[in-house]
């Protein structure tokens, strides 16, 4: 049995004609007829009946044709994978991501990506959404992973939402707010806060003037301050599920009564994305779908 016999078999079944199949495959009719006859002789069954209506598969032929289609699909997938790996050799990929993504599913996703594409050099740059969007626009980043509250127009970029996350209020275990099952922004604004985004500042200002006691671009430094009970901060729910501070009980994430959410987007320039970028997004969505299933449990 040869691979081309399977291609001939499927094409004849789809067109209902040896002559049409020969025309589409750019092969002579005698070659296709001989290939199918040889295959029938080899496996000991009749695959087609020739009638005035055309060449029709027998009942057993239908089963074998279906299996041949599966084999061809797997073969084409194998070829595509080989092409991707070949084109990815020695590629570089620079990705910008917000803190909540960097500390949640990105590490595991990167591990899977590097196992599949070990020769791609990936650089991750952490920043806020505005910095990342600007970096992609200016061509400094190949891909951006950002969090956007509400509607947003991405200028001159391709963007797609892939997840919606809740914002949690995070307090230290010895904070006076630690025993609360949920917190309103009115309650939070009465206490010191740390590392708030401009969006959260706007939300808090609806209920008072937020008192920011500490400014740091480093997530780790902010978490030390929170763990000491000195201030409240805000993080994505997905980032808290595997956070060491949360797992050890030093930081307690509490739902916000107002139900504030952030939409996560991937974005890249409007030019054709590289093979490395396309493979990265495919791996990203595999991990995102896994996280969504865990959240749904």
C-alpha positions in Angstrom: 0.0 0.0 0.0 1.3 3.4 -1.0 0.3 6.9 0.3 -0.7 8.1 -3.2 -3.2 5.3 -3.4 -5.0 6.7 -0.4 -5.1 10.2 -2.0 -6.5 8.7 -5.2 -9.1 6.7 -3.3 -10.4 9.7 -1.4 -10.4 12.0 -4.4 -12.4 9.5 -6.5 -14.9 9.1 -3.7 -15.3 12.9 -3.4 -15.7 13.6 -7.1 -17.5 10.4 -8.0 -15.4 10.1 -11.2 -12.0 8.8 -12.0 -11.6 11.3 -14.8 -12.4 14.3 -12.5 -10.0 12.9 -9.9 -7.3 12.5 -12.5 -7.8 16.1 -13.6 -7.7 17.5 -10.1 -4.6 15.5 -9.1 -2.9 16.0 -12.4 -2.5 12.3 -12.9 -3.5 10.2 -15.9 -6.8 8.2 -15.6 -5.0 4.8 -16.2 -2.6 5.5 -13.3 -5.5 6.1 -10.9 -7.5 3.1 -12.2 -4.4 0.9 -11.8 -3.6 2.2 -8.3 -7.2 1.5 -7.1 -7.3 -1.9 -8.7 -4.0 -2.8 -7.1 -5.2 -1.6 -3.7 -8.4 -3.7 -4.1 -6.4 -6.7 -5.0 -4.0 -6.1 -2.1 -6.7 -5.8 0.6 -9.1 -8.3 -1.0 -12.2 -6.2 -1.2 -14.0 -4.2 -3.9 -13.9 -0.5 -3.1 -16.0 1.0 -5.9 -18.7 0.0 -8.3 -18.8 1.6 -11.8 -22.3 2.7 -12.9 -23.8 5.1 -15.3 -24.1 7.6 -12.4 -20.4 7.4 -11.9 -17.9 5.6 -9.6 -19.6 4.9 -6.3 -18.0 3.4 -3.1 -19.3 0.1 -1.9 -20.4 -0.3 1.8 -17.0 -1.6 2.8 -15.4 1.0 0.5 -17.1 3.8 2.5 -15.5 2.5 5.7 -12.0 2.2 4.2 -12.3 5.6 2.5 -13.2 7.2 5.9 -10.1 5.6 7.5 -8.0 6.8 4.5 -9.3 10.3 5.1 -8.2 10.1 8.8 -4.7 8.9 7.7 -4.4 11.7 5.2 -5.4 14.3 7.8 -2.8 13.0 10.2 -0.2 13.0 7.4 -1.0 16.6 6.5 -0.8 17.6 10.2 2.6 15.9 10.4 3.8 17.9 7.4 2.5 21.1 8.9 4.2 20.4 12.2 7.5 19.7 10.3 7.1 23.0 8.4 6.5 25.0 11.6 9.5 23.4 13.3 11.7 24.1 10.3 10.6 27.7 10.1 11.1 28.2 13.8 14.7 27.3 13.9 16.7 30.1 15.5 13.7 32.5 15.7 13.4 35.1 18.4 10.2 36.2 20.1 9.7 39.2 22.4 6.5 39.1 24.5 5.2 41.8 26.8 2.8 40.7 29.6 1.2 42.3 32.6 2.1 41.0 36.1 -1.1 39.0 36.5 -0.4 37.0 33.5 3.3 36.6 34.2 2.5 35.1 37.7 -0.4 32.9 36.7 -0.5 30.7 33.6 2.4 32.1 31.6 5.2 30.1 33.3 3.5 26.7 32.6 2.6 27.8 29.1 6.2 28.8 28.4 7.4 25.4 29.6 5.2 23.7 27.1 6.2 26.0 24.4 9.9 25.6 25.0 9.5 21.8 25.1 8.0 21.9 21.6 10.2 24.7 20.2 13.5 24.6 22.0 15.3 26.7 19.4 13.1 29.7 19.7 14.6 32.4 22.0 11.7 33.9 24.0 12.1 37.1 26.0 9.4 38.1 28.4 9.1 41.7 29.4 6.7 42.6 32.3 4.9 46.0 32.2 1.6 47.7 32.4 -1.0 47.4 29.6 -0.2 50.9 28.3 3.5 50.3 28.0 2.9 46.9 26.3 0.5 48.3 23.8 2.9 51.1 22.9 5.7 48.5 22.7 3.8 46.5 20.2 2.8 49.6 18.1 6.5 50.6 17.9 7.7 47.1 16.9 9.7 46.6 20.2 7.4 43.7 21.1 6.2 40.9 18.8 3.3 40.1 21.0 1.5 41.8 23.9 -0.7 40.2 26.7 -2.7 42.9 28.4 -5.6 43.5 30.8 -8.2 46.1 29.8 -11.1 47.2 31.9 -14.1 48.1 29.8 -14.1 49.1 26.1 -10.9 49.9 24.4 -9.8 50.7 20.9 -6.5 49.2 19.8 -5.0 51.5 17.2 -3.2 49.9 14.2 -3.1 46.5 16.0 -4.6 43.1 15.8 -6.3 42.2 19.1 -8.4 39.4 20.5 -9.9 38.9 23.9 -9.2 35.5 25.3 -10.3 35.7 29.0 -12.2 37.8 31.5 -10.9 37.9 35.1 -12.1 39.3 38.4 -10.1 41.8 40.4 -9.6 40.7 44.0 -8.8 42.9 47.0 -5.7 41.4 48.6 -4.9 42.0 52.3 -2.4 40.6 54.9 -3.5 37.9 57.3 -3.3 40.4 60.2 -5.1 43.2 58.4 -8.4 44.4 60.0 -10.1 43.5 56.7 -8.8 39.9 56.6 -12.0 38.4 58.2 -14.3 39.9 55.6 -16.0 37.6 53.1 -16.3 40.4 50.6 -15.3 44.1 50.5 -16.9 47.2 49.0 -14.8 50.0 47.5 -16.3 52.2 50.2 -14.7 50.0 52.9 -11.4 49.7 51.0 -10.8 53.4 50.5 -10.8 54.0 54.2 -7.6 52.0 54.5 -4.1 52.4 52.9 -3.6 51.0 49.5 -0.6 50.1 47.4 0.4 49.6 43.8 -3.0 50.6 42.4 -3.6 51.0 38.7 -5.1 54.1 37.3 -8.4 52.2 36.7 -8.6 51.2 40.3 -7.7 54.7 41.5 -10.7 56.0 39.5 -13.0 53.4 41.0 -11.8 54.2 44.5 -12.2 58.0 44.0 -15.9 57.5 43.6 -16.0 56.8 47.4 -13.1 58.9 48.7 -9.5 59.7 48.3 -7.2 56.6 48.2 -4.2 56.8 50.5 -1.3 55.2 48.7 1.4 54.3 51.2 4.0 52.8 48.9 4.9 52.9 45.2 6.8 50.1 43.5 6.9 48.6 40.0 8.1 45.4 41.6 5.2 43.0 42.4 7.3 41.1 45.0 8.1 44.3 47.0 4.4 45.2 47.0 3.4 41.7 48.3 5.8 42.0 51.2 4.0 45.2 52.3 0.6 43.6 51.9 1.7 40.5 53.9 2.8 42.8 56.7 -0.8 44.2 56.9 0.2 47.7 55.9 -2.0 48.1 52.9 -4.5 46.6 50.5 -3.8 46.0 46.8 -5.5 44.5 43.8 -4.7 41.4 41.7 -6.4 39.2 39.1 -8.1 36.2 40.6 -6.2 33.8 38.3 -2.9 35.2 39.6 -3.9 34.4 43.2 -4.7 30.7 42.8 -1.1 29.6 42.8 0.5 32.6 44.5 3.0 31.5 47.3 1.8 34.3 49.6 -1.8 33.1 49.3 -1.0 29.4 49.6 0.9 30.0 52.8 -1.8 32.3 54.2 0.2 35.5 54.3 -2.1 37.2 51.9 -5.8 36.8 51.7 -7.7 37.6 48.4 -11.2 38.9 49.0 -13.9 39.4 46.4 -14.9 43.0 45.7 -18.7 43.6 46.0 -18.8 45.9 43.0 -17.6 43.0 40.8 -14.8 44.7 38.9 -13.5 42.7 36.0 -10.6 43.0 33.5 -10.6 41.6 29.9 -7.3 39.9 28.8 -6.2 40.4 25.2 -3.4 39.3 23.0 -2.2 41.9 20.5 0.3 42.1 17.7 1.0 44.3 14.7 -1.1 44.0 11.6 1.7 42.6 9.5 1.8 38.8 9.0 2.8 37.2 12.4 5.8 35.0 12.5 5.6 31.2 12.8 7.0 31.6 16.3 4.3 34.1 17.3 1.5 31.9 15.8 2.8 28.8 17.6 3.0 30.9 20.9 -0.6 31.9 20.6 -1.7 28.4 19.9 0.1 27.2 23.0 -1.3 30.2 25.0 -4.9 29.2 24.1 -4.3 25.6 25.1 -3.2 26.8 28.6 -6.0 29.4 28.8 -8.6 26.7 28.1 -7.0 24.5 30.7 -7.3 27.3 33.3 -10.9 28.0 32.3 -11.8 24.3 32.9 -10.1 24.5 36.4 -12.0 27.6 37.3 -15.3 26.0 36.2 -14.7 23.0 38.6 
